[in-house]
Amino acid sequence: MTTFEELYRKLVKQSLGKEDNSSEIADYDPHHLDCLLHPDKFAPVLKIGDCNCPPDKPSACQRSCIFDAIVQGEDGVIRIDKDQCVGCHACIDNCKSEKLTASRDILPALNAIRLAKGPVYALIAPAFLGQFSQEVTPGKLRNAFKKLGFSGMIEVALFADILTLKEALEFDKNILTESDFQLTSCCCPMWIGMIRKVYNDLMPHVPGAVSPMVACGRTIKVLHPDALTIFIGPCLAKKAEAREKDICDAVDFVLTFQEVKDIFEVAEINPADMGESEKDHSSRAGRIYARTGGVSEAVEKTLERLNPHREISIRTTQADGVPACKEMINRLKEGKIEANFFEGMGCVGGCVGGPKVMINREKGRENVIEYGETATFKTPIDNPYVIELLHQLGFDTVESLLEHSDIFTRDFSS
């Protein structure tokens, strides 16, 4: 029987015209085909076969899931709860039977690109530097996407700039005593998912803000209502985030770096061979979001620019990886941490350590740091492109980001 991976490869080739659509596919599992053609029907983690785990005790994948998304029925069969799964990838890493795999959104995404009546934008995560080889610059990658049929590529780092401003303003407004603290709401859906589902009593300390991915997608759709938006990054959890009911208006599809690499390979496109094109205009603050501590540093430096004489200074602390995040929160609840700004990243190293990166996280971290240092502007408040974009969206002042905005604000109580 054709395996899931074999079916996936063959269908991608057919979708890109690299194999005759009439060529027969050997006997395959209809469930596999359904997963590939309609990934929105399933969780970000797919169950592609029956495992051999004993039915009388929790399996390794169950024990690894802190979100209780893996359930075992009375029949002993393991199932994944779509509504609970955030795509943290832990169960895939711990599945001894190798019957769990990451969702693939390539086929519906490519079909949507072909049928698009408006512009199609690739929304690239800040961790992209070096993922498709060290020779691939932002300009070359932009042209590679254009060759695939995209209208352009937008660096999400520019919207990380905007969310940095919002986080800094929220801190300046709400942290007024030595006992106040803020948990960042930017960036990592695993971190937010853990707070919402495991430590919900701390949600009042999370300011209502969308992630840079959602901010980017929503902005594009405000400026170009008929646009198709496709986010590309190292994170499986972004697939779950993009489907959440209150923010599903922003991003139409989420592809991982691995999926995009598969597309480039089948389409015979080498981004390193592309010509250069114009660059985006993010600051250092937005570019360093992809590494552990990047959000904290960005907010701290921006707050210093916004209110340099603040009586209560920002004191940051960070954790990466789910176990370390849980330990940090537990220490916070026990009163053992003196920080007042907490950053959590679900993957060790931050986004550069995501499950679908193409290079090791240390190299990814080096690339992110280097890219940040090349930025013309150090903080969002120094970045005229951020101010210009906010004006286009109807924000007369930076401080107006604190007002309710359907673009950048999220109601976590819903």
C-alpha positions as a LaTeX table, in Angstrom:
\begin{tabular}{lrrr}
\hline
Residue & $x$ (\AA) & $y$ (\AA) & $z$ (\AA) \\
\hline
Met1 & 0.00 & 0.00 & 0.00 \\
Thr2 & 1.15 & 3.54 & $-0.76$ \\
Thr3 & 2.38 & 5.20 & 2.43 \\
Phe4 & 1.26 & 8.64 & 3.56 \\
Glu5 & 4.62 & 10.18 & 2.57 \\
Glu6 & 4.56 & 8.54 & $-0.86$ \\
Leu7 & 1.03 & 9.78 & $-1.51$ \\
Tyr8 & 2.00 & 13.26 & $-0.34$ \\
Arg9 & 5.03 & 13.44 & $-2.66$ \\
Lys10 & 3.11 & 12.17 & $-5.65$ \\
Leu11 & 0.19 & 14.58 & $-5.19$ \\
Val12 & 2.54 & 17.56 & $-4.77$ \\
Lys13 & 4.27 & 16.63 & $-8.04$ \\
Gln14 & 0.92 & 16.40 & $-9.80$ \\
Ser15 & $-0.22$ & 19.72 & $-8.34$ \\
Leu16 & 2.90 & 21.46 & $-9.65$ \\
Gly17 & 2.61 & 19.82 & $-13.07$ \\
Lys18 & 5.71 & 17.69 & $-12.58$ \\
Glu19 & 3.79 & 14.45 & $-13.04$ \\
Asp20 & 0.83 & 13.50 & $-15.21$ \\
Asn21 & $-2.41$ & 13.74 & $-13.23$ \\
Ser22 & $-3.65$ & 10.68 & $-15.03$ \\
Ser23 & $-0.86$ & 8.51 & $-13.64$ \\
Glu24 & $-2.27$ & 5.97 & $-11.26$ \\
Ile25 & $-1.62$ & 5.93 & $-7.56$ \\
Ala26 & $-1.21$ & 2.52 & $-6.06$ \\
Asp27 & $-3.56$ & 1.32 & $-3.34$ \\
Tyr28 & $-3.78$ & 4.02 & $-0.69$ \\
Asp29 & $-5.60$ & 4.77 & 2.55 \\
Pro30 & $-8.60$ & 7.11 & 1.80 \\
His31 & $-8.01$ & 8.74 & 5.19 \\
His32 & $-4.55$ & 9.81 & 4.05 \\
Leu33 & $-6.00$ & 11.39 & 0.93 \\
Asp34 & $-8.64$ & 13.20 & 2.97 \\
Cys35 & $-5.94$ & 14.57 & 5.31 \\
Leu36 & $-3.93$ & 15.93 & 2.38 \\
Leu37 & $-6.83$ & 17.42 & 0.44 \\
His38 & $-8.78$ & 18.77 & 3.43 \\
Pro39 & $-6.30$ & 19.49 & 6.27 \\
Asp40 & $-8.72$ & 21.97 & 7.84 \\
Lys41 & $-10.91$ & 19.04 & 8.90 \\
Phe42 & $-8.17$ & 17.71 & 11.17 \\
Ala43 & $-5.84$ & 18.80 & 13.97 \\
Pro44 & $-2.34$ & 20.06 & 13.09 \\
Val45 & $-1.15$ & 16.59 & 14.13 \\
Leu46 & $-2.45$ & 13.75 & 11.98 \\
Lys47 & $-2.93$ & 10.14 & 13.01 \\
Ile48 & $-1.99$ & 8.11 & 9.95 \\
Gly49 & $-2.23$ & 4.56 & 11.30 \\
Asp50 & $-3.03$ & 2.36 & 14.23 \\
Cys51 & $-0.38$ & 2.11 & 16.92 \\
Asn52 & 0.62 & $-0.81$ & 19.09 \\
Cys53 & 0.42 & 0.95 & 22.44 \\
Pro54 & $-1.14$ & $-1.13$ & 25.25 \\
Pro55 & $-4.76$ & 0.01 & 25.83 \\
Asp56 & $-4.59$ & $-0.33$ & 29.61 \\
Lys57 & $-2.28$ & 2.64 & 30.30 \\
Pro58 & $-1.54$ & 6.08 & 28.84 \\
Ser59 & 0.67 & 5.98 & 25.76 \\
Ala60 & 3.90 & 7.96 & 25.37 \\
Cys61 & 2.16 & 10.46 & 23.11 \\
Gln62 & $-0.62$ & 10.98 & 25.66 \\
Arg63 & 1.84 & 11.57 & 28.46 \\
Ser64 & 3.73 & 14.15 & 26.37 \\
Cys65 & 0.61 & 16.28 & 25.67 \\
Ile66 & $-0.06$ & 18.93 & 28.32 \\
Phe67 & $-3.20$ & 20.03 & 26.47 \\
Asp68 & $-5.10$ & 16.72 & 26.87 \\
Ala69 & $-5.57$ & 16.62 & 23.11 \\
Ile70 & $-4.85$ & 12.90 & 22.78 \\
Val71 & $-7.63$ & 10.69 & 24.03 \\
Gln72 & $-7.96$ & 6.94 & 24.16 \\
Gly73 & $-11.45$ & 5.55 & 23.63 \\
Glu74 & $-12.95$ & 2.54 & 25.34 \\
Asp75 & $-11.91$ & 0.56 & 22.30 \\
Gly76 & $-8.30$ & 1.44 & 23.07 \\
Val77 & $-7.93$ & 3.55 & 19.90 \\
Ile78 & $-5.99$ & 6.80 & 20.17 \\
Arg79 & $-7.69$ & 9.89 & 18.73 \\
Ile80 & $-6.62$ & 13.54 & 18.48 \\
Asp81 & $-9.05$ & 16.19 & 19.67 \\
Lys82 & $-8.94$ & 18.92 & 17.02 \\
Asp83 & $-10.27$ & 21.55 & 19.41 \\
Gln84 & $-7.60$ & 20.86 & 22.06 \\
Cys85 & $-4.53$ & 20.26 & 19.88 \\
Val86 & $-2.29$ & 23.34 & 19.53 \\
Gly87 & 0.29 & 21.61 & 17.33 \\
Cys88 & 3.13 & 21.57 & 19.83 \\
His89 & 4.68 & 18.52 & 18.08 \\
Ala90 & 5.54 & 16.78 & 21.38 \\
Cys91 & 3.34 & 13.79 & 20.60 \\
Ile92 & 4.99 & 13.31 & 17.20 \\
Asp93 & 8.40 & 13.35 & 18.84 \\
Asn94 & 7.28 & 10.77 & 21.39 \\
Cys95 & 5.22 & 8.43 & 19.17 \\
Lys96 & 7.12 & 5.15 & 19.28 \\
Ser97 & 4.95 & 3.66 & 16.53 \\
Glu98 & 5.60 & 6.62 & 14.20 \\
Lys99 & 1.88 & 6.85 & 13.43 \\
Leu100 & 1.62 & 10.59 & 14.04 \\
Thr101 & 2.76 & 13.23 & 11.59 \\
Ala102 & 2.43 & 16.95 & 10.92 \\
Ser103 & $-0.44$ & 18.27 & 8.83 \\
Arg104 & 0.40 & 19.30 & 5.27 \\
Asp105 & $-1.46$ & 22.22 & 3.70 \\
Ile106 & 0.38 & 22.35 & 0.37 \\
Leu107 & $-2.34$ & 20.96 & $-1.90$ \\
Pro108 & $-5.20$ & 23.32 & $-0.95$ \\
Ala109 & $-2.74$ & 26.25 & $-0.74$ \\
Leu110 & $-1.41$ & 25.68 & $-4.26$ \\
Asn111 & $-4.95$ & 25.28 & $-5.58$ \\
Ala112 & $-5.95$ & 28.56 & $-3.91$ \\
Ile113 & $-2.98$ & 30.34 & $-5.51$ \\
Arg114 & $-4.07$ & 29.10 & $-8.94$ \\
Leu115 & $-7.66$ & 30.26 & $-8.41$ \\
Ala116 & $-6.85$ & 33.57 & $-6.64$ \\
Lys117 & $-8.64$ & 36.60 & $-8.07$ \\
Gly118 & $-6.56$ & 39.07 & $-6.04$ \\
Pro119 & $-2.92$ & 39.36 & $-4.93$ \\
Val120 & $-1.26$ & 36.44 & $-3.14$ \\
Tyr121 & 1.21 & 37.25 & $-0.37$ \\
Ala122 & 3.75 & 35.07 & 1.40 \\
Leu123 & 4.00 & 36.14 & 5.04 \\
Ile124 & 7.48 & 35.04 & 6.09 \\
Ala125 & 8.36 & 34.50 & 9.76 \\
Pro126 & 11.43 & 36.26 & 11.25 \\
Ala127 & 13.24 & 32.91 & 11.57 \\
Phe128 & 13.63 & 32.51 & 7.79 \\
Leu129 & 17.26 & 33.63 & 7.46 \\
Gly130 & 19.44 & 30.74 & 6.32 \\
Gln131 & 16.60 & 28.21 & 6.26 \\
Phe132 & 16.88 & 27.71 & 2.50 \\
Ser133 & 20.71 & 27.97 & 2.48 \\
Gln134 & 22.99 & 30.76 & 3.66 \\
Glu135 & 23.08 & 32.26 & 0.16 \\
Val136 & 19.33 & 32.98 & 0.16 \\
Thr137 & 18.77 & 36.64 & 0.96 \\
Pro138 & 15.33 & 38.13 & 1.64 \\
Gly139 & 15.33 & 39.56 & $-1.89$ \\
Lys140 & 16.15 & 36.23 & $-3.52$ \\
Leu141 & 13.50 & 34.44 & $-1.47$ \\
Arg142 & 10.94 & 37.07 & $-2.49$ \\
Asn143 & 11.67 & 36.37 & $-6.16$ \\
Ala144 & 11.47 & 32.61 & $-5.60$ \\
Phe145 & 7.94 & 33.06 & $-4.23$ \\
Lys146 & 7.03 & 35.23 & $-7.21$ \\
Lys147 & 8.14 & 32.43 & $-9.52$ \\
Leu148 & 5.68 & 30.15 & $-7.70$ \\
Gly149 & 2.84 & 32.57 & $-8.41$ \\
Phe150 & 2.92 & 34.82 & $-5.35$ \\
Ser151 & 2.48 & 38.57 & $-5.85$ \\
Gly152 & 5.02 & 39.35 & $-3.16$ \\
Met153 & 6.58 & 38.46 & 0.19 \\
Ile154 & 6.00 & 40.39 & 3.40 \\
Glu155 & 8.34 & 40.07 & 6.37 \\
Val156 & 6.26 & 39.51 & 9.50 \\
Ala157 & 9.05 & 41.23 & 11.44 \\
Leu158 & 7.53 & 44.56 & 10.43 \\
Phe159 & 4.38 & 43.58 & 12.33 \\
Ala160 & 6.44 & 42.29 & 15.23 \\
Asp161 & 7.57 & 45.92 & 15.40 \\
Ile162 & 3.97 & 47.06 & 15.79 \\
Leu163 & 3.19 & 44.43 & 18.44 \\
Thr164 & 6.37 & 45.43 & 20.29 \\
Leu165 & 5.02 & 48.96 & 20.47 \\
Lys166 & 1.68 & 47.69 & 21.74 \\
Glu167 & 3.31 & 45.47 & 24.39 \\
Ala168 & 5.52 & 48.32 & 25.58 \\
Leu169 & 2.56 & 50.70 & 25.78 \\
Glu170 & 0.53 & 48.09 & 27.69 \\
Phe171 & 3.37 & 47.67 & 30.17 \\
Asp172 & 3.72 & 51.42 & 30.62 \\
Lys173 & $-0.01$ & 51.75 & 31.26 \\
Asn174 & $-0.61$ & 48.73 & 33.51 \\
Ile175 & 2.58 & 48.07 & 35.51 \\
Leu176 & 2.29 & 50.73 & 38.19 \\
Thr177 & 3.44 & 48.96 & 41.36 \\
Glu178 & 6.29 & 46.64 & 42.26 \\
Ser179 & 3.87 & 43.70 & 42.49 \\
Asp180 & 2.38 & 44.14 & 38.99 \\
Phe181 & 3.56 & 41.92 & 36.14 \\
Gln182 & 2.80 & 41.22 & 32.49 \\
Leu183 & 2.96 & 38.02 & 30.46 \\
Thr184 & 3.72 & 38.67 & 26.83 \\
Ser185 & 0.95 & 37.81 & 24.41 \\
Cys186 & 3.08 & 38.07 & 21.28 \\
Cys187 & 4.50 & 35.46 & 19.03 \\
Cys188 & 4.13 & 31.93 & 20.42 \\
Pro189 & 0.75 & 30.12 & 20.23 \\
Met190 & 2.06 & 27.29 & 22.41 \\
Trp191 & 2.88 & 29.74 & 25.22 \\
Ile192 & $-0.52$ & 31.41 & 24.98 \\
Gly193 & $-2.26$ & 28.05 & 24.65 \\
Met194 & $-0.56$ & 26.83 & 27.80 \\
Ile195 & $-1.60$ & 29.91 & 29.78 \\
Arg196 & $-5.18$ & 29.76 & 28.51 \\
Lys197 & $-5.67$ & 26.04 & 29.09 \\
Val198 & $-3.38$ & 25.19 & 32.00 \\
Tyr199 & $-2.84$ & 28.47 & 33.89 \\
Asn200 & $-6.04$ & 30.34 & 33.03 \\
Asp201 & $-6.00$ & 32.29 & 36.30 \\
Leu202 & $-3.05$ & 34.26 & 34.89 \\
Met203 & $-4.91$ & 35.47 & 31.79 \\
Pro204 & $-5.70$ & 38.90 & 33.32 \\
His205 & $-1.94$ & 39.55 & 33.11 \\
Val206 & $-1.88$ & 38.88 & 29.34 \\
Pro207 & $-2.64$ & 42.02 & 27.31 \\
Gly208 & $-5.12$ & 41.58 & 24.50 \\
Ala209 & $-2.99$ & 41.51 & 21.39 \\
Val210 & $-2.83$ & 39.30 & 18.33 \\
Ser211 & 0.40 & 37.70 & 17.17 \\
Pro212 & 2.57 & 39.34 & 14.48 \\
Met213 & 1.32 & 36.69 & 12.02 \\
Val214 & $-2.30$ & 37.68 & 12.58 \\
Ala215 & $-1.46$ & 41.40 & 12.56 \\
Cys216 & 0.26 & 40.97 & 9.21 \\
Gly217 & $-2.58$ & 38.98 & 7.66 \\
Arg218 & $-5.26$ & 41.37 & 8.89 \\
Thr219 & $-3.36$ & 44.43 & 7.69 \\
Ile220 & $-2.96$ & 42.99 & 4.21 \\
Lys221 & $-6.67$ & 42.20 & 4.05 \\
Val222 & $-7.57$ & 45.73 & 5.15 \\
Leu223 & $-5.39$ & 47.22 & 2.42 \\
His224 & $-6.22$ & 44.51 & $-0.16$ \\
Pro225 & $-9.58$ & 42.90 & 0.74 \\
Asp226 & $-9.33$ & 40.29 & $-2.02$ \\
Ala227 & $-5.80$ & 39.15 & $-1.06$ \\
Leu228 & $-4.81$ & 35.57 & $-0.28$ \\
Thr229 & $-2.44$ & 35.33 & 2.69 \\
Ile230 & $-0.12$ & 32.38 & 3.31 \\
Phe231 & 2.08 & 32.37 & 6.42 \\
Ile232 & 5.38 & 30.49 & 6.23 \\
Gly233 & 7.44 & 29.59 & 9.28 \\
Pro234 & 9.05 & 26.91 & 11.45 \\
Cys235 & 5.99 & 26.26 & 13.60 \\
Leu236 & 3.29 & 23.60 & 13.42 \\
Ala237 & 1.29 & 25.40 & 16.13 \\
Lys238 & 0.69 & 28.33 & 13.78 \\
Lys239 & $-1.66$ & 26.07 & 11.79 \\
Ala240 & $-3.88$ & 25.75 & 14.86 \\
Glu241 & $-3.61$ & 29.45 & 15.67 \\
Ala242 & $-4.70$ & 30.49 & 12.17 \\
Arg243 & $-7.91$ & 28.45 & 12.60 \\
Glu244 & $-9.00$ & 29.93 & 15.93 \\
Lys245 & $-12.48$ & 31.36 & 15.52 \\
Asp246 & $-11.80$ & 34.92 & 16.60 \\
Ile247 & $-8.72$ & 35.38 & 14.39 \\
Cys248 & $-9.37$ & 33.05 & 11.43 \\
Asp249 & $-10.00$ & 36.10 & 9.23 \\
Ala250 & $-6.28$ & 36.88 & 8.96 \\
Val251 & $-4.37$ & 33.99 & 7.38 \\
Asp252 & $-5.76$ & 31.66 & 4.74 \\
Phe253 & $-3.05$ & 28.98 & 4.89 \\
Val254 & $-0.01$ & 28.14 & 7.01 \\
Leu255 & 2.95 & 26.33 & 5.48 \\
Thr256 & 6.09 & 25.29 & 7.31 \\
Phe257 & 9.62 & 25.86 & 6.06 \\
Gln258 & 9.74 & 22.13 & 5.34 \\
Glu259 & 6.61 & 22.30 & 3.18 \\
Val260 & 7.99 & 25.26 & 1.23 \\
Lys261 & 11.28 & 23.43 & 0.74 \\
Asp262 & 9.31 & 20.50 & $-0.67$ \\
Ile263 & 7.53 & 22.86 & $-3.09$ \\
Phe264 & 10.79 & 24.47 & $-4.24$ \\
Glu265 & 12.38 & 21.06 & $-4.81$ \\
Val266 & 9.47 & 19.67 & $-6.83$ \\
Ala267 & 9.07 & 22.93 & $-8.80$ \\
Glu268 & 12.84 & 22.90 & $-9.43$ \\
Ile269 & 13.27 & 26.38 & $-8.01$ \\
Asn270 & 16.52 & 27.19 & $-6.23$ \\
Pro271 & 16.07 & 30.44 & $-4.27$ \\
Ala272 & 19.85 & 30.93 & $-4.18$ \\
Asp273 & 19.81 & 31.34 & $-7.97$ \\
Met274 & 17.20 & 34.10 & $-7.94$ \\
Gly275 & 18.00 & 37.75 & $-8.52$ \\
Glu276 & 17.83 & 40.36 & $-5.77$ \\
Ser277 & 14.83 & 42.60 & $-5.10$ \\
Glu278 & 13.85 & 45.35 & $-2.69$ \\
Lys279 & 14.07 & 44.77 & 1.04 \\
Asp280 & 11.49 & 45.19 & 3.77 \\
His281 & 11.67 & 47.82 & 6.47 \\
Ser282 & 11.52 & 46.12 & 9.87 \\
Ser283 & 13.63 & 47.29 & 12.80 \\
Arg284 & 16.08 & 45.26 & 14.84 \\
Ala285 & 13.35 & 44.75 & 17.45 \\
Gly286 & 11.02 & 42.92 & 15.08 \\
Arg287 & 13.78 & 40.82 & 13.50 \\
Ile288 & 15.01 & 39.30 & 16.78 \\
Tyr289 & 11.59 & 37.90 & 17.75 \\
Ala290 & 12.64 & 34.53 & 16.39 \\
Arg291 & 15.07 & 33.77 & 19.23 \\
Thr292 & 14.58 & 33.27 & 22.95 \\
Gly293 & 14.70 & 36.62 & 24.70 \\
Gly294 & 14.03 & 38.57 & 21.52 \\
Val295 & 10.55 & 39.72 & 22.51 \\
Ser296 & 11.73 & 40.76 & 25.98 \\
Glu297 & 14.68 & 42.71 & 24.61 \\
Ala298 & 12.54 & 44.38 & 21.94 \\
Val299 & 9.90 & 45.49 & 24.45 \\
Glu300 & 12.52 & 46.63 & 26.97 \\
Lys301 & 14.41 & 48.79 & 24.45 \\
Thr302 & 11.18 & 50.22 & 23.05 \\
Leu303 & 9.86 & 51.06 & 26.53 \\
Glu304 & 13.10 & 52.90 & 27.24 \\
Arg305 & 12.51 & 55.01 & 24.13 \\
Leu306 & 8.84 & 55.62 & 25.00 \\
Asn307 & 9.34 & 56.50 & 28.67 \\
Pro308 & 13.02 & 56.82 & 29.59 \\
His309 & 12.29 & 58.21 & 33.08 \\
Arg310 & 9.85 & 55.54 & 34.19 \\
Glu311 & 9.99 & 54.98 & 37.98 \\
Ile312 & 9.34 & 51.21 & 37.79 \\
Ser313 & 11.73 & 49.72 & 35.26 \\
Ile314 & 11.01 & 46.63 & 33.24 \\
Arg315 & 12.63 & 43.46 & 34.59 \\
Thr316 & 12.43 & 40.64 & 32.11 \\
Thr317 & 12.79 & 36.89 & 32.35 \\
Gln318 & 12.40 & 34.21 & 29.71 \\
Ala319 & 11.90 & 30.48 & 29.33 \\
Asp320 & 11.98 & 28.27 & 26.26 \\
Gly321 & 10.58 & 24.78 & 25.84 \\
Val322 & 7.32 & 23.69 & 27.47 \\
Pro323 & 8.91 & 22.19 & 30.64 \\
Ala324 & 10.93 & 25.36 & 31.28 \\
Cys325 & 7.87 & 27.55 & 30.64 \\
Lys326 & 5.86 & 25.53 & 33.16 \\
Glu327 & 8.66 & 25.82 & 35.69 \\
Met328 & 8.86 & 29.59 & 35.20 \\
Ile329 & 5.11 & 30.01 & 35.67 \\
Asn330 & 5.10 & 27.80 & 38.74 \\
Arg331 & 7.91 & 29.85 & 40.27 \\
Leu332 & 5.98 & 33.01 & 39.43 \\
Lys333 & 2.89 & 31.68 & 41.19 \\
Glu334 & 5.02 & 30.77 & 44.19 \\
Gly335 & 6.44 & 34.30 & 44.35 \\
Lys336 & 9.99 & 33.16 & 43.63 \\
Ile337 & 10.68 & 35.48 & 40.67 \\
Glu338 & 11.19 & 39.23 & 40.91 \\
Ala339 & 10.69 & 39.95 & 37.20 \\
Asn340 & 7.68 & 41.87 & 35.94 \\
Phe341 & 7.74 & 40.90 & 32.26 \\
Phe342 & 7.59 & 37.21 & 31.36 \\
Glu343 & 8.35 & 35.78 & 27.93 \\
Gly344 & 7.66 & 32.15 & 27.09 \\
Met345 & 8.57 & 30.29 & 23.91 \\
Gly346 & 7.27 & 26.77 & 23.34 \\
Cys347 & 10.39 & 25.60 & 21.49 \\
Val348 & 13.91 & 25.47 & 22.89 \\
Gly349 & 15.82 & 28.39 & 21.41 \\
Gly350 & 12.60 & 30.10 & 20.35 \\
Cys351 & 11.21 & 29.97 & 16.82 \\
Val352 & 14.67 & 29.11 & 15.47 \\
Gly353 & 14.24 & 25.80 & 17.35 \\
Gly354 & 10.82 & 25.09 & 15.87 \\
Pro355 & 9.93 & 21.56 & 14.73 \\
Lys356 & 10.07 & 22.45 & 11.03 \\
Val357 & 13.30 & 24.44 & 10.79 \\
Met358 & 15.81 & 23.42 & 8.14 \\
Ile359 & 18.97 & 24.27 & 10.10 \\
Asn360 & 20.03 & 23.72 & 13.70 \\
Arg361 & 18.81 & 26.26 & 16.22 \\
Glu362 & 22.26 & 27.62 & 17.10 \\
Lys363 & 22.92 & 28.53 & 13.47 \\
Gly364 & 19.41 & 29.91 & 13.23 \\
Arg365 & 20.00 & 32.05 & 16.29 \\
Glu366 & 23.24 & 33.41 & 14.82 \\
Asn367 & 21.43 & 34.31 & 11.60 \\
Val368 & 18.65 & 36.11 & 13.46 \\
Ile369 & 21.11 & 38.10 & 15.57 \\
Glu370 & 23.14 & 39.07 & 12.49 \\
Tyr371 & 20.02 & 40.10 & 10.57 \\
Gly372 & 18.91 & 42.20 & 13.50 \\
Glu373 & 22.24 & 44.00 & 13.58 \\
Thr374 & 21.88 & 44.96 & 9.91 \\
Ala375 & 18.58 & 46.76 & 10.55 \\
Thr376 & 18.64 & 50.50 & 9.88 \\
Phe377 & 16.35 & 51.18 & 12.84 \\
Lys378 & 16.86 & 49.79 & 16.34 \\
Thr379 & 13.31 & 50.04 & 17.72 \\
Pro380 & 9.83 & 50.45 & 16.21 \\
Ile381 & 9.53 & 53.99 & 17.56 \\
Asp382 & 12.54 & 54.91 & 15.39 \\
Asn383 & 11.08 & 53.20 & 12.32 \\
Pro384 & 9.27 & 55.64 & 9.97 \\
Tyr385 & 7.77 & 52.75 & 8.01 \\
Val386 & 5.93 & 51.55 & 11.12 \\
Ile387 & 4.54 & 55.05 & 11.72 \\
Glu388 & 3.53 & 55.39 & 8.06 \\
Leu389 & 1.76 & 52.00 & 8.10 \\
Leu390 & $-0.10$ & 52.85 & 11.30 \\
His391 & $-1.30$ & 56.09 & 9.71 \\
Gln392 & $-2.56$ & 54.15 & 6.68 \\
Leu393 & $-4.55$ & 51.96 & 9.08 \\
Gly394 & $-6.12$ & 54.94 & 10.83 \\
Phe395 & $-3.89$ & 55.25 & 13.91 \\
Asp396 & $-3.15$ & 58.94 & 14.39 \\
Thr397 & $-0.63$ & 58.37 & 17.17 \\
Val398 & 1.42 & 55.47 & 18.50 \\
Glu399 & $-0.54$ & 55.69 & 21.76 \\
Ser400 & $-3.78$ & 54.96 & 19.90 \\
Leu401 & $-2.61$ & 51.33 & 19.68 \\
Leu402 & $-3.95$ & 51.02 & 23.23 \\
Glu403 & $-7.45$ & 51.70 & 22.00 \\
His404 & $-9.57$ & 48.79 & 20.85 \\
Ser405 & $-8.58$ & 47.84 & 17.33 \\
Asp406 & $-10.01$ & 45.00 & 15.32 \\
Ile407 & $-6.63$ & 44.62 & 13.63 \\
Phe408 & $-4.23$ & 44.29 & 16.55 \\
Thr409 & $-6.43$ & 43.57 & 19.57 \\
Arg410 & $-7.75$ & 40.22 & 20.73 \\
Asp411 & $-10.33$ & 39.38 & 23.37 \\
Phe412 & $-8.96$ & 36.31 & 25.14 \\
Ser413 & $-12.20$ & 35.89 & 27.08 \\
Ser414 & $-14.03$ & 34.75 & 23.97 \\
\hline
\end{tabular}
